[in-house]
Amino acid sequence: MPVGRAHEAPDTGQERRAAAVPDASRPRGAGPDTDEPAGREGRAPADTDPARTSGPGGAGPAYEGQGSAVADLLGGVAPALDGGMARREGDRLRFVGAATRRIARGIDLDEIVLGLCRATVPTFSDAILVYLRDPLPVGDERPIGPVVLRLRRTDRLRPIDDLTGTEGTGAPGAAGAAGELDFSQLPMVGPQGDLPAAELCEIRTGGALAEVLRGVRPVFGSAAGAKDALPELLGSEHPVPRGQRAILAPLRGRRRVIGAAVFLRSPERPAFEQNDLLVAAQLATHTALGIDKAVLYGREAYIADELQRTMLPDSLPQPTGVRLASRYLPAAETARVGGDWYDAIPLPGSRVALVVGDVMGHSMTSAAIMGQLRTTAQTLAQLDLPPAEVLHHLDEQAQRLGSDRMATCLYAVYDPVSHRITIANAGHPPPVLLHLGGRAEVLRVPPGAPIGVGGVDFEAVELDAPAGATLLLYTDGLVESRLRDVWTGIEQLRERLATTAQLTGLDHPPPLEALCDDVLDMLGPGDRDDDIALLAARFDGIAPSDVAYWFLDPEETAPGRARRFARRALTRWGLEELQDSLELLVSEVVTNAVRYAERPVTLRLLRTDVLRCEVGDDSPQLPRQRRARDTDEGGRGLFLVNRMARRWGATRLSSGKVVWFELPLPGANDRR
């Protein structure tokens, strides 16, 4: 920075104020909306930051009488008020260095603006107002509409009552008794110590404020353009400082002006001089560039959050016979995007596929690969492929994505009718099953190789899934960290589940949501090295007495037989009220299945919270609803199903398709 002339020596009034300060370590008052406590106990001293203690040239209240504190902060070099020009310019350079370091420490927008305020008040100015564009432009965006500045933050030095150690009222004379500046004399400060200014300011094209901002350079409040620009910015109803006691500094980012800062000094302090414009320019430049980066970082974080949100399911389905709960935790707030995912996919026959996976890495690339693998798994699940076959196709997809695209995955299919679960594993930690009696066991599932290795066969196992049991699927971030290996973590998880079940009671399972929260509570301070995906499934199952199943030969008599079977089931269940509706819909769906089937047609009725009917055949062609013309003899079957059923759908299988519909039980609320 160029070396300018030295500041004038402080007048006698300033010397009296400096002498009135009894101790350099005495705490000062905290500015409005600050992160420093305001009481006597636990309040941080005002000299904890170099930018607030080493004044540039004309020393402010934080500079006078605090030589020892400044010397400690500036490496033992105590500024002298009556030193030569070189020493004064050295003080100025040290102040600019400390202030810019404080501004640079901020990551988000509020931290950067706060850093500017704390670095300049009271060292460089007695008060500051920071205006930013609303909304702030991001990157190359060109704002549409008028340019509006919004008051983002104000800061000032509040007087401290010398006797009580509390903030003074700011009334005339109160500050002088405490050895501080009388801020009631500052033109921009009201009688109670506030900083009145307009909240919003719309920049008029061709106006004085627009011209000053276009010039980019800081100007004194007494300059020709600033005389009209300050009232436009602060509001014409508010007083404007006279002389060189205000500096208006435009905040210019990399491409455009994004705001303005107003620095103010009280009448009892030396006015700003020419070199202070250079200081203001440095502060404004660093602040504007920091704000630009913070806005871009905020947009990147927003994109990361949106990417993660869209990659994971917004909500879990509610399939018949199973209850689900899930949790996802990123590795850290600064790395919200990872490769962990979970999913629950309803399958034909009231089954559900449970999936959890982990792509290696914590980056946008890992998240993108995770999204592709998750989409592939959903597509394969809808084809009703066996779990081992699903992992085989996922392995092929990962190899197509790249040679180093690797992931672990566990794919399980639960059948609530048979109370069985089929599991295939690709290098993933084994699931844990919590039984109704409180016993927790780690399921013995062949580990397999991770997805992406290639040339590896995956093996599936079929296990019992008793009613009331809870299956826990998770990623390795839950059980592995720098402080413990994966098997130690799995054993701790098993013990945690068993303890939770015992505390809840052995006669009923613990609440599913509370169980997920309790599992995450086992994480210690050093256990968040990786993302964590958690999927819990509570098996309720469907009792055999609530299931009716038949095979129908594909012949003309099949619809009539289906109606008789349906009547018998409704009579056994006491649901005769649904007889007319069920017979009509079963007849239409079975007739359509028999028309194209070559093998026996399956008919299954399930009684849960609804009455569900499933008709399967070996034809892969899915039925489509269409509008039949008046002269058509057919084409109205699915129209009736769509109008009378609560829900309906069709799913293609590897061996054909299943068409299903649901009817609400008598007395139940129709949620359609």
C-alpha positions as CSV (number, residue, x, y, z in Angstrom):
1,M,0.0,0.0,0.0
2,P,1.3,3.4,-0.8
3,V,2.7,5.4,2.1
4,G,0.8,8.5,2.9
5,R,1.1,11.3,5.3
6,A,0.9,10.6,9.0
7,H,-2.2,11.3,11.0
8,E,-2.4,14.3,13.2
9,A,-1.6,13.7,16.9
10,P,-4.7,13.3,19.1
11,D,-6.1,16.4,20.7
12,T,-6.3,16.9,24.4
13,G,-9.8,15.6,24.5
14,Q,-8.6,12.3,23.2
15,E,-5.8,12.2,25.6
16,R,-8.3,12.7,28.5
17,R,-10.4,9.8,27.2
18,A,-7.4,7.6,26.8
19,A,-6.4,8.4,30.4
20,A,-9.9,7.6,31.6
21,V,-9.5,3.9,30.5
22,P,-8.2,2.3,33.7
23,D,-7.1,-1.1,32.2
24,A,-6.3,-2.2,28.7
25,S,-7.8,-5.7,29.5
26,R,-11.2,-4.3,30.6
27,P,-14.0,-5.9,28.6
28,R,-15.9,-3.7,26.1
29,G,-19.5,-4.0,25.1
30,A,-20.6,-6.3,22.3
31,G,-22.1,-4.9,19.2
32,P,-25.6,-5.6,18.1
33,D,-26.3,-9.2,16.9
34,T,-22.8,-10.3,17.6
35,D,-21.4,-13.7,18.7
36,E,-19.8,-12.2,21.8
37,P,-21.5,-12.4,25.2
38,A,-22.7,-9.1,26.5
39,G,-22.6,-9.6,30.3
40,R,-19.7,-8.9,32.7
41,E,-18.9,-12.6,33.2
42,G,-17.7,-14.6,30.2
43,R,-17.6,-11.6,27.9
44,A,-14.7,-11.7,25.5
45,P,-12.3,-8.7,25.7
46,A,-12.5,-6.3,22.8
47,D,-8.8,-6.7,22.1
48,T,-9.1,-10.4,21.1
49,D,-8.7,-9.5,17.4
50,P,-5.8,-7.6,15.8
51,A,-8.2,-5.8,13.4
52,R,-10.2,-4.3,16.4
53,T,-7.2,-3.2,18.4
54,S,-4.5,-1.9,16.1
55,G,-5.8,1.3,14.7
56,P,-4.7,2.7,11.3
57,G,-3.3,6.2,11.9
58,G,-5.9,8.2,13.8
59,A,-6.4,5.9,16.8
60,G,-9.9,5.1,17.9
61,P,-11.1,4.2,21.3
62,A,-9.9,0.6,21.0
63,Y,-6.4,1.9,20.1
64,E,-5.8,4.4,22.9
65,G,-4.4,3.2,26.2
66,Q,-4.0,-0.4,25.0
67,G,-0.4,-0.5,23.9
68,S,0.4,-3.7,25.8
69,A,-2.5,-5.6,24.2
70,V,-1.6,-4.4,20.8
71,A,2.0,-5.4,21.3
72,D,1.0,-8.9,22.2
73,L,-1.2,-9.2,19.1
74,L,1.2,-7.7,16.7
75,G,4.3,-9.7,17.7
76,G,5.5,-7.4,20.5
77,V,5.6,-4.2,18.4
78,A,3.5,-1.6,20.2
79,P,2.3,1.2,18.0
80,A,3.3,4.7,19.2
81,L,0.8,7.5,18.8
82,D,3.6,10.1,18.4
83,G,5.9,8.0,16.2
84,G,7.0,8.8,12.7
85,M,5.3,8.4,9.4
86,A,6.9,5.0,8.8
87,R,5.6,3.6,12.0
88,R,2.2,4.9,11.4
89,E,2.1,3.4,7.9
90,G,3.4,0.2,9.4
91,D,0.4,0.2,11.8
92,R,-1.9,0.9,8.9
93,L,-0.5,-2.1,7.0
94,R,-0.7,-4.4,10.0
95,F,-4.3,-3.3,10.5
96,V,-5.2,-4.0,6.9
97,G,-3.5,-7.4,7.1
98,A,-5.3,-8.4,10.3
99,A,-8.7,-7.1,9.0
100,T,-8.4,-9.0,5.7
101,R,-7.4,-12.1,7.5
102,R,-10.5,-11.9,9.6
103,I,-12.7,-11.3,6.6
104,A,-11.1,-14.2,4.8
105,R,-11.9,-16.6,7.7
106,G,-15.6,-16.4,6.9
107,I,-17.1,-19.2,4.8
108,D,-20.8,-18.2,4.5
109,L,-22.2,-14.8,3.8
110,D,-23.0,-13.8,7.4
111,E,-19.5,-14.7,8.6
112,I,-17.9,-12.5,6.0
113,V,-20.1,-9.5,6.7
114,L,-19.6,-10.0,10.4
115,G,-15.8,-10.2,9.9
116,L,-15.9,-6.9,8.1
117,C,-17.9,-5.2,10.9
118,R,-15.8,-6.6,13.7
119,A,-12.5,-5.8,11.9
120,T,-13.4,-2.1,11.4
121,V,-15.4,-1.2,14.5
122,P,-14.1,0.5,16.5
123,T,-10.5,0.4,15.1
124,F,-11.2,2.1,11.8
125,S,-14.7,3.6,12.3
126,D,-17.2,4.0,15.1
127,A,-20.0,2.5,13.1
128,I,-20.6,0.6,9.9
129,L,-23.6,-0.2,7.7
130,V,-23.4,-2.9,5.1
131,Y,-25.8,-3.0,2.2
132,L,-26.0,-6.0,-0.3
133,R,-28.0,-6.6,-3.4
134,D,-31.3,-8.4,-2.9
135,P,-31.2,-11.0,-4.3
136,L,-27.5,-11.4,-4.7
137,P,-26.5,-12.5,-8.3
138,V,-24.8,-15.8,-8.6
139,G,-22.0,-16.3,-11.1
140,D,-22.9,-15.0,-14.6
141,E,-26.6,-14.5,-13.7
142,R,-27.9,-11.2,-15.0
143,P,-30.5,-9.9,-12.5
144,I,-33.9,-9.0,-13.9
145,G,-35.7,-5.9,-12.7
146,P,-34.5,-2.9,-10.7
147,V,-31.4,-3.2,-8.5
148,V,-32.3,-3.2,-4.8
149,L,-29.9,-2.9,-1.9
150,R,-30.9,-4.3,1.5
151,L,-29.4,-3.4,4.8
152,R,-27.6,-6.6,5.7
153,R,-25.9,-5.6,9.0
154,T,-24.9,-2.7,11.2
155,D,-22.3,-2.5,13.9
156,R,-21.1,0.1,16.3
157,L,-19.3,0.4,19.7
158,R,-21.8,0.6,22.5
159,P,-20.7,2.4,25.7
160,I,-20.1,0.4,28.9
161,D,-21.2,1.6,32.3
162,D,-18.1,1.8,34.3
163,L,-19.8,0.9,37.6
164,T,-22.0,-2.0,36.6
165,G,-20.2,-3.4,33.6
166,T,-23.4,-3.4,31.6
167,E,-24.2,-1.7,28.4
168,G,-25.0,2.0,28.8
169,T,-28.0,3.7,27.5
170,G,-26.2,5.7,24.9
171,A,-27.7,8.9,26.3
172,P,-25.7,12.1,26.1
173,G,-23.0,12.1,28.7
174,A,-23.3,8.5,29.7
175,A,-20.4,7.3,27.6
176,G,-18.0,10.0,28.7
177,A,-18.4,8.8,32.3
178,A,-17.1,5.4,31.3
179,G,-14.2,6.7,29.3
180,E,-15.8,5.9,26.0
181,L,-16.9,8.0,23.1
182,D,-20.3,9.8,23.4
183,F,-22.1,8.1,20.5
184,S,-25.1,10.3,20.9
185,Q,-23.0,12.9,19.0
186,L,-22.5,10.6,16.0
187,P,-24.9,12.0,13.4
188,M,-26.1,8.5,12.3
189,V,-26.7,7.3,15.9
190,G,-30.0,8.0,17.5
191,P,-30.7,9.0,21.1
192,Q,-30.7,5.4,22.3
193,G,-27.6,4.3,20.4
194,D,-29.3,2.7,17.4
195,L,-28.3,3.2,13.8
196,P,-31.3,4.4,11.9
197,A,-31.2,3.8,8.2
198,A,-33.4,2.7,5.4
199,E,-33.9,-1.1,5.2
200,L,-34.3,-1.1,1.4
201,C,-32.9,1.1,-1.3
202,E,-33.8,0.9,-5.0
203,I,-31.0,2.3,-7.1
204,R,-32.4,4.8,-9.6
205,T,-30.8,4.7,-13.1
206,G,-28.7,7.8,-13.5
207,G,-29.0,8.8,-9.9
208,A,-26.2,9.9,-7.6
209,L,-25.9,6.5,-5.9
210,A,-25.7,4.7,-9.2
211,E,-22.9,7.0,-10.3
212,V,-20.9,6.4,-7.1
213,L,-21.4,2.6,-7.3
214,R,-20.4,2.7,-11.0
215,G,-17.2,4.5,-10.1
216,V,-16.3,1.5,-7.7
217,R,-13.8,3.7,-5.7
218,P,-14.6,4.7,-2.1
219,V,-15.5,8.4,-1.6
220,F,-15.8,10.7,1.4
221,G,-19.3,11.6,2.4
222,S,-18.4,15.3,1.7
223,A,-17.6,14.5,-2.0
224,A,-19.8,16.0,-4.6
225,G,-21.4,12.7,-5.7
226,A,-21.7,11.3,-2.2
227,K,-23.6,14.2,-0.8
228,D,-26.6,13.1,-2.8
229,A,-25.8,9.3,-2.8
230,L,-25.8,8.9,1.0
231,P,-29.3,10.3,1.5
232,E,-30.5,8.1,-1.3
233,L,-28.9,5.0,0.3
234,L,-29.7,5.7,4.0
235,G,-33.0,7.5,3.4
236,S,-33.7,11.2,3.2
237,E,-35.3,11.3,6.6
238,H,-32.1,10.3,8.4
239,P,-29.3,12.7,9.1
240,V,-26.1,12.4,7.0
241,P,-22.6,13.0,8.5
242,R,-20.9,16.2,7.6
243,G,-17.4,16.6,6.4
244,Q,-15.0,13.7,6.1
245,R,-16.7,11.6,8.7
246,A,-18.3,9.1,6.4
247,I,-16.8,6.9,3.6
248,L,-19.1,5.3,1.0
249,A,-17.3,2.2,-0.4
250,P,-18.9,0.2,-3.2
251,L,-18.5,-3.6,-2.9
252,R,-17.6,-4.9,-6.3
253,G,-17.3,-8.6,-6.9
254,R,-15.7,-10.3,-9.8
255,R,-18.2,-9.1,-12.3
256,R,-20.5,-6.4,-10.8
257,V,-21.2,-4.2,-7.8
258,I,-23.0,-6.3,-5.2
259,G,-23.4,-3.8,-2.4
260,A,-22.0,-0.9,-0.5
261,A,-20.4,-0.2,3.0
262,V,-20.7,3.0,4.9
263,F,-18.0,3.8,7.5
264,L,-18.8,6.4,10.1
265,R,-16.7,8.4,12.7
266,S,-18.0,10.5,15.5
267,P,-17.2,14.2,15.8
268,E,-14.8,13.5,18.8
269,R,-12.5,11.4,16.6
270,P,-10.2,12.6,13.9
271,A,-11.9,12.7,10.5
272,F,-11.0,10.3,7.8
273,E,-8.1,11.3,5.6
274,Q,-6.9,10.4,2.1
275,N,-5.1,7.2,3.1
276,D,-8.2,5.9,4.8
277,L,-9.8,5.7,1.4
278,L,-7.1,3.2,0.5
279,V,-7.9,1.2,3.6
280,A,-11.6,1.2,2.8
281,A,-10.9,0.1,-0.7
282,Q,-8.9,-2.8,0.5
283,L,-11.6,-3.9,3.0
284,A,-14.3,-3.5,0.4
285,T,-12.4,-5.5,-2.2
286,H,-11.7,-8.4,0.1
287,T,-15.3,-8.4,1.4
288,A,-16.8,-8.3,-2.0
289,L,-14.7,-11.1,-3.3
290,G,-15.4,-13.2,-0.2
291,I,-19.2,-12.6,-0.6
292,D,-18.9,-13.7,-4.3
293,K,-17.2,-16.9,-3.2
294,A,-19.7,-17.4,-0.4
295,V,-22.6,-17.0,-2.8
296,L,-21.1,-19.5,-5.2
297,Y,-20.4,-21.9,-2.3
298,G,-24.0,-21.5,-1.1
299,R,-25.2,-22.4,-4.6
300,E,-22.9,-25.4,-4.8
301,A,-24.2,-26.5,-1.3
302,Y,-27.7,-26.1,-2.5
303,I,-27.1,-28.1,-5.6
304,A,-25.4,-30.8,-3.5
305,D,-28.4,-30.9,-1.1
306,E,-30.8,-31.1,-4.0
307,L,-28.8,-33.8,-5.6
308,Q,-28.7,-35.8,-2.4
309,R,-32.4,-35.3,-1.8
310,T,-33.3,-36.5,-5.3
311,M,-31.0,-39.5,-5.1
312,L,-32.7,-40.7,-1.9
313,P,-36.4,-41.5,-1.7
314,D,-38.5,-38.6,-0.4
315,S,-40.7,-41.1,1.5
316,L,-40.8,-44.8,2.0
317,P,-43.7,-46.9,0.6
318,Q,-46.2,-48.6,2.9
319,P,-46.4,-52.1,1.6
320,T,-48.6,-54.7,3.1
321,G,-47.2,-56.8,5.9
322,V,-44.1,-54.7,6.7
323,R,-43.4,-51.3,8.3
324,L,-40.3,-49.2,7.3
325,A,-38.1,-46.5,8.7
326,S,-34.9,-45.0,7.5
327,R,-32.2,-42.5,8.3
328,Y,-29.4,-40.8,6.4
329,L,-26.5,-38.9,7.8
330,P,-23.8,-37.2,5.7
331,A,-20.1,-37.6,6.7
332,A,-20.0,-33.9,7.6
333,E,-21.8,-30.6,7.0
334,T,-19.1,-29.7,4.5
335,A,-19.4,-32.9,2.5
336,R,-23.1,-33.5,2.3
337,V,-23.0,-35.6,-0.9
338,G,-21.9,-39.2,-0.7
339,G,-22.5,-42.6,-2.3
340,D,-24.7,-44.2,0.3
341,W,-28.3,-45.0,-0.5
342,Y,-31.3,-47.1,0.6
343,D,-34.5,-48.0,-1.1
344,A,-37.7,-49.9,-0.6
345,I,-39.5,-51.1,-3.8
346,P,-43.0,-52.7,-3.7
347,L,-43.1,-55.9,-5.8
348,P,-45.9,-58.1,-7.2
349,G,-47.5,-60.5,-4.7
350,S,-47.4,-57.9,-1.8
351,R,-43.6,-58.5,-1.6
352,V,-41.1,-55.7,-1.0
353,A,-37.5,-55.3,-2.1
354,L,-35.1,-53.8,0.5
355,V,-31.9,-52.3,-0.8
356,V,-28.9,-50.6,0.8
357,G,-25.7,-49.7,-1.0
358,D,-22.5,-47.7,-0.7
359,V,-20.5,-46.3,-3.6
360,M,-16.9,-45.6,-2.8
361,G,-16.0,-42.0,-2.4
362,H,-17.6,-38.7,-1.2
363,S,-18.0,-36.5,-4.2
364,M,-20.5,-35.5,-6.9
365,T,-19.2,-38.3,-9.0
366,S,-19.9,-40.8,-6.3
367,A,-23.4,-39.4,-5.9
368,A,-24.0,-39.5,-9.7
369,I,-22.9,-43.2,-9.8
370,M,-25.1,-43.9,-6.8
371,G,-28.1,-42.4,-8.6
372,Q,-27.4,-44.6,-11.7
373,L,-27.1,-47.8,-9.7
374,R,-30.2,-47.0,-7.7
375,T,-32.2,-46.4,-10.9
376,T,-30.9,-49.6,-12.3
377,A,-31.8,-51.5,-9.2
378,Q,-35.4,-50.1,-9.3
379,T,-35.7,-51.2,-12.9
380,L,-34.4,-54.7,-12.2
381,A,-36.7,-55.0,-9.2
382,Q,-39.7,-54.2,-11.3
383,L,-38.8,-57.1,-13.6
384,D,-39.0,-59.3,-10.5
385,L,-35.6,-60.8,-10.9
386,P,-34.1,-62.9,-8.1
387,P,-31.8,-61.0,-5.8
388,A,-28.6,-62.7,-7.0
389,E,-29.6,-61.8,-10.6
390,V,-30.2,-58.2,-9.7
391,L,-26.7,-57.9,-8.2
392,H,-25.2,-59.6,-11.3
393,H,-26.8,-56.9,-13.6
394,L,-25.7,-54.1,-11.2
395,D,-22.2,-55.5,-11.4
396,E,-22.4,-55.3,-15.2
397,Q,-23.8,-51.7,-15.1
398,A,-20.9,-50.6,-12.8
399,Q,-18.4,-51.9,-15.2
400,R,-20.0,-50.0,-18.0
401,L,-19.7,-46.8,-16.0
402,G,-15.9,-47.2,-15.6
403,S,-13.2,-49.5,-14.5
404,D,-12.9,-48.0,-11.0
405,R,-16.6,-47.7,-10.3
406,M,-17.1,-49.9,-7.3
407,A,-19.8,-50.2,-4.7
408,T,-21.2,-52.6,-2.1
409,C,-24.8,-53.5,-2.1
410,L,-27.3,-55.8,-0.2
411,Y,-30.5,-56.7,-1.9
412,A,-33.3,-58.5,0.0
413,V,-36.9,-59.5,-0.9
414,Y,-39.5,-60.0,1.8
415,D,-42.6,-62.1,1.2
416,P,-45.2,-61.4,3.9
417,V,-47.3,-64.4,2.9
418,S,-44.6,-67.0,3.3
419,H,-42.8,-65.1,6.1
420,R,-39.5,-65.6,4.3
421,I,-36.8,-63.3,3.1
422,T,-34.3,-63.9,0.3
423,I,-31.0,-62.0,0.6
424,A,-28.0,-61.5,-1.7
425,N,-24.9,-59.6,-0.8
426,A,-22.2,-57.9,-2.7
427,G,-19.4,-57.1,-0.3
428,H,-21.7,-55.3,2.1
429,P,-21.8,-55.6,6.0
430,P,-24.3,-58.3,7.0
431,P,-27.8,-57.3,8.3
432,V,-28.9,-57.7,11.9
433,L,-32.2,-59.3,12.8
434,L,-33.8,-58.3,16.1
435,H,-36.3,-61.0,17.2
436,L,-39.4,-60.4,19.2
437,G,-38.0,-61.9,22.3
438,G,-35.1,-59.4,22.4
439,R,-32.4,-61.6,20.8
440,A,-30.3,-59.9,18.1
441,E,-28.4,-61.9,15.6
442,V,-26.1,-61.1,12.7
443,L,-27.4,-63.0,9.7
444,R,-25.0,-65.3,8.0
445,V,-25.1,-64.1,4.4
446,P,-22.4,-65.0,1.9
447,P,-20.4,-61.7,1.6
448,G,-19.7,-61.8,-2.1
449,A,-17.5,-59.3,-4.0
450,P,-18.3,-55.6,-4.4
451,I,-20.2,-54.5,-7.5
452,G,-17.8,-53.5,-10.2
453,V,-15.2,-56.2,-9.7
454,G,-16.7,-58.3,-12.5
455,G,-16.7,-62.1,-13.2
456,V,-18.1,-62.9,-9.7
457,D,-21.1,-65.1,-9.0
458,F,-23.5,-63.9,-6.3
459,E,-25.2,-66.3,-3.9
460,A,-28.6,-65.8,-2.3
461,V,-29.9,-67.3,0.9
462,E,-33.5,-67.7,2.0
463,L,-34.2,-67.2,5.7
464,D,-37.2,-67.1,8.1
465,A,-38.7,-63.7,8.7
466,P,-40.9,-64.2,11.8
467,A,-43.7,-61.7,12.6
468,G,-42.6,-59.0,15.0
469,A,-38.9,-59.3,14.0
470,T,-37.0,-56.2,12.8
471,L,-34.4,-56.3,10.1
472,L,-31.7,-53.6,10.1
473,L,-29.8,-52.8,6.9
474,Y,-27.0,-50.2,7.1
475,T,-23.8,-49.0,5.5
476,D,-20.3,-49.4,6.9
477,G,-20.3,-45.8,8.2
478,L,-22.4,-46.9,11.1
479,V,-20.1,-49.7,12.3
480,E,-16.6,-48.7,11.1
481,S,-14.4,-45.7,11.9
482,R,-10.9,-44.8,12.7
483,L,-11.5,-45.9,16.3
484,R,-12.9,-49.4,15.6
485,D,-12.9,-52.0,13.0
486,V,-16.1,-53.1,11.2
487,W,-16.6,-56.4,13.1
488,T,-16.2,-54.6,16.4
489,G,-18.8,-52.1,15.3
490,I,-21.2,-54.8,14.2
491,E,-21.0,-56.5,17.6
492,Q,-21.6,-53.2,19.3
493,L,-24.7,-52.7,17.0
494,R,-26.0,-56.1,17.9
495,E,-25.6,-55.5,21.6
496,R,-27.2,-52.1,21.3
497,L,-30.3,-53.6,19.6
498,A,-30.6,-56.3,22.2
499,T,-30.3,-53.7,25.1
500,T,-32.9,-51.5,23.5
501,A,-35.3,-54.4,23.1
502,Q,-34.8,-55.4,26.8
503,L,-35.5,-51.9,27.9
504,T,-38.7,-51.7,25.8
505,G,-40.0,-55.1,26.9
506,L,-39.7,-58.6,25.5
507,D,-43.4,-59.0,24.8
508,H,-43.5,-56.4,22.1
509,P,-40.9,-54.9,19.7
510,P,-39.5,-51.4,20.3
511,P,-41.0,-48.5,18.2
512,L,-39.4,-48.4,14.8
513,E,-38.6,-44.7,14.6
514,A,-37.2,-44.6,18.2
515,L,-35.1,-47.7,17.4
516,C,-33.4,-45.9,14.5
517,D,-32.7,-42.9,16.7
518,D,-31.3,-45.1,19.4
519,V,-29.0,-46.9,16.9
520,L,-27.6,-43.6,15.7
521,D,-26.9,-42.6,19.3
522,M,-24.2,-45.2,19.6
523,L,-22.0,-43.1,17.3
524,G,-19.2,-41.4,19.2
525,P,-17.4,-38.1,18.4
526,G,-14.8,-39.8,16.1
527,D,-17.3,-42.2,14.4
528,R,-18.5,-39.8,11.6
529,D,-15.9,-40.7,9.1
530,D,-18.3,-41.8,6.4
531,D,-21.9,-41.4,5.3
532,I,-24.5,-43.5,7.1
533,A,-27.6,-45.0,5.5
534,L,-30.0,-47.0,7.7
535,L,-33.1,-48.9,6.7
536,A,-35.2,-50.8,9.3
537,A,-38.0,-53.2,8.4
538,R,-40.5,-54.5,10.9
539,F,-42.1,-57.8,9.7
540,D,-45.8,-58.0,10.4
541,G,-46.6,-60.6,7.7
542,I,-49.9,-61.8,6.5
543,A,-51.6,-64.6,8.4
544,P,-52.4,-67.8,6.3
545,S,-56.1,-67.4,7.2
546,D,-56.1,-64.0,5.4
547,V,-54.9,-65.5,2.1
548,A,-56.9,-67.4,-0.6
549,Y,-55.1,-68.8,-3.7
550,W,-56.3,-70.6,-6.8
551,F,-55.1,-71.9,-10.2
552,L,-57.4,-71.4,-13.2
553,D,-57.0,-73.1,-16.5
554,P,-57.0,-70.7,-19.4
555,E,-60.5,-71.6,-20.7
556,E,-63.9,-70.0,-21.1
557,T,-65.2,-71.3,-17.7
558,A,-62.3,-69.6,-15.8
559,P,-64.2,-66.3,-15.1
560,G,-67.2,-68.2,-13.7
561,R,-65.0,-70.3,-11.4
562,A,-63.1,-67.2,-10.3
563,R,-66.4,-65.6,-9.2
564,R,-67.4,-68.7,-7.2
565,F,-64.0,-68.8,-5.5
566,A,-64.2,-65.1,-4.6
567,R,-67.7,-65.5,-3.1
568,R,-66.5,-68.4,-0.9
569,A,-63.6,-66.3,0.4
570,L,-65.8,-63.3,1.2
571,T,-68.3,-65.5,3.0
572,R,-65.5,-67.0,5.1
573,W,-64.1,-63.5,6.0
574,G,-67.5,-62.0,6.6
575,L,-67.2,-59.5,3.7
576,E,-70.4,-60.2,1.9
577,E,-70.9,-56.5,1.3
578,L,-68.1,-56.5,-1.3
579,Q,-69.5,-59.5,-3.2
580,D,-71.0,-57.6,-6.1
581,S,-68.0,-55.3,-6.7
582,L,-65.4,-58.1,-6.3
583,E,-67.2,-60.5,-8.6
584,L,-67.6,-57.9,-11.4
585,L,-63.9,-56.8,-11.2
586,V,-62.5,-60.4,-10.9
587,S,-64.6,-61.4,-13.9
588,E,-63.2,-58.6,-16.0
589,V,-59.5,-59.1,-15.0
590,V,-59.6,-62.9,-15.3
591,T,-61.4,-62.7,-18.7
592,N,-58.6,-60.5,-20.0
593,A,-55.9,-62.8,-18.6
594,V,-57.5,-65.9,-20.1
595,R,-57.6,-64.3,-23.5
596,Y,-53.8,-64.2,-23.8
597,A,-52.5,-66.8,-21.4
598,E,-51.2,-70.2,-22.4
599,R,-50.5,-71.5,-18.9
600,P,-52.8,-71.6,-15.8
601,V,-53.8,-68.2,-14.5
602,T,-53.3,-67.5,-10.7
603,L,-55.9,-65.8,-8.6
604,R,-55.0,-64.6,-5.1
605,L,-57.1,-62.7,-2.5
606,L,-55.4,-61.0,0.5
607,R,-57.3,-59.5,3.4
608,T,-55.3,-56.9,5.3
609,D,-56.4,-53.3,5.8
610,V,-57.8,-53.6,2.3
611,L,-59.0,-56.4,0.1
612,R,-56.4,-57.0,-2.5
613,C,-56.9,-59.2,-5.6
614,E,-54.0,-60.3,-7.8
615,V,-54.4,-62.1,-11.1
616,G,-51.2,-63.4,-12.9
617,D,-50.6,-64.9,-16.3
618,D,-47.7,-65.8,-18.6
619,S,-48.3,-63.0,-21.1
620,P,-45.8,-60.1,-20.8
621,Q,-48.2,-57.6,-22.5
622,L,-49.5,-55.1,-20.0
623,P,-53.1,-54.0,-20.3
624,R,-53.8,-50.4,-21.1
625,Q,-56.9,-48.4,-20.3
626,R,-58.5,-46.9,-23.3
627,R,-61.8,-45.2,-24.1
628,A,-64.1,-47.6,-25.9
629,R,-66.4,-46.3,-28.7
630,D,-70.1,-46.8,-28.6
631,T,-69.9,-49.5,-31.3
632,D,-67.1,-51.5,-29.5
633,E,-68.1,-54.8,-27.8
634,G,-65.2,-54.8,-25.4
635,G,-62.6,-52.4,-24.0
636,R,-64.5,-51.4,-20.9
637,G,-63.1,-53.8,-18.3
638,L,-60.2,-51.6,-17.1
639,F,-62.5,-48.6,-17.2
640,L,-64.7,-50.4,-14.6
641,V,-61.7,-51.4,-12.6
642,N,-60.4,-47.8,-12.6
643,R,-63.8,-46.4,-11.4
644,M,-64.6,-49.0,-8.8
645,A,-61.3,-50.0,-7.3
646,R,-59.5,-48.0,-4.6
647,R,-56.2,-48.6,-6.5
648,W,-55.1,-50.8,-9.3
649,G,-52.0,-51.5,-11.4
650,A,-50.1,-54.0,-13.5
651,T,-46.5,-55.2,-13.2
652,R,-44.4,-57.1,-15.7
653,L,-42.6,-60.2,-14.4
654,S,-39.8,-62.3,-15.9
655,S,-42.5,-65.0,-16.4
656,G,-45.4,-62.8,-17.4
657,K,-47.4,-60.1,-15.5
658,V,-49.6,-59.5,-12.5
659,V,-52.7,-57.3,-12.6
660,W,-54.0,-56.2,-9.2
661,F,-56.6,-54.0,-7.6
662,E,-57.7,-53.1,-4.1
663,L,-61.1,-52.5,-2.5
664,P,-61.6,-50.8,0.8
665,L,-63.0,-52.9,3.6
666,P,-66.6,-52.1,4.9
667,G,-66.4,-49.3,7.4
668,A,-62.8,-48.3,6.5
669,N,-62.1,-44.8,5.2
670,D,-61.6,-44.7,1.4
671,R,-58.3,-42.8,1.0
672,R,-58.4,-42.7,-2.7
